């Protein structure tokens, strides 16, 4: 699970618990001008992930870490597909960030509200 916050022109993702170890990352700070948008997408976990390096993939339990698929880097931290959101990025080392959050709809709404305020 991850916590999302927005401060000082950045989207901040804090990876929680043992997921920090499995994902090899505890925090992502992404400038808002690199964020294209966000969607709640429980079906995303059925997509091919590619090669994980570094990271963990235990089907049906957790997807965590950096995955390489079709020439793109994607960061994952999802345990429960129902809580998955996808954050699309541009001009960043990751193409997408796919994370599980406590409440997907309000998180996506908050991200879009921050993008609307960002100059």
N, C-alpha and C positions, 0 to 999 in steps of 0.2 A: 504494500500500500504506500501511497505517496501523498504528501500534503502540498498544495499549490498555493502560492501567494504572489502578490504583485506589489512591487515597491521600487521606487527610484528608477522607473523605466525598464524594469526587468521582470520577467516571469521566473519565479523561483520555485523549483521542485525539490522537496526534501524527501529522500527515500528513507523509509522507516524500518526499524527492527532488523531482523536477519537478512532482509532484502538488500541492505547495504552491502553485506558481504557477498551475497549471490550475484548482485549486479555489478560489483566492483566499483560502485559509485554511491556517494551519499547525498550529493547535491548537484543540481544543474541550475545555473543562472543564465538565462537567455534574454538578450535585449529584445524588448517588445517589437522593434522594427524588423526583427528576424522572424516573427510569428505571423503566419498567413491566416491562421484560423484554428478552430478546435471543434470537434464533434464527439458526441457520445456514440460509441460503436461497439456493442457487445459481441458482434460477429467477427471483429478483427482478429480474435484469437484463433480463428479457423484458417486464416491465411498462412501461407508459407512464411517462415521466419528467416530462413537462410542459415548461414553459418554463424554460430555464436562465438565471439572472441573479443573480450572475455565475457563470460556469462553462464547462466544455467537455464536449462530447459528440461523440465520434468512434466511431461504431458498430463494435463488435467490437474496439475498442482500449482506450477509457477513457471512464468517466463520472465527472466530478469537478466539485464545486461545489454551489451552492444551486439547487434546482429547485422550481418552484411548480406544483402539480397539485391540482386539485379543492379549492382554497382552503387547501392545506397547504404548508408549507415542509419540504423534505427535503434533508438534506445527503448527497451521494454522493462516494465515492472508491473506485471499483472498476475494476480492470483485468481480473482473472481471475474470472469468475462462480463458479467452484468454491470460491473463498475468501471469498465474500460472507457477511456477517452483517448482520442488521437489528436495530437497537436502537430499541425503541419508547419514546417519551417522552410526558410529560404536563406541563402548565404550563411549557412551555419554548418558545422561539422556533421550534425545529424540532419537527416531529411525529415524525420518524424520522431516524435516521442509518444510512446503508447504506454499509458500508466493506468493503474487502478486507483480510484479515489473514493472517499466515503459517499459522496453525493454527486454523481456525474452532471446532471442538468444544471444545477446552480454553479458548478465549477466552470462549465462551458460558457454559461451566461456571463460570469465574471471576467473570463478571458476576453470575450467579445466586447464587453463594456470597456475594458482597459484599452483594447485596440482602437475603439472609437474615440477615446480620449487622447491617445498617443498622436503627437503631431506628425 
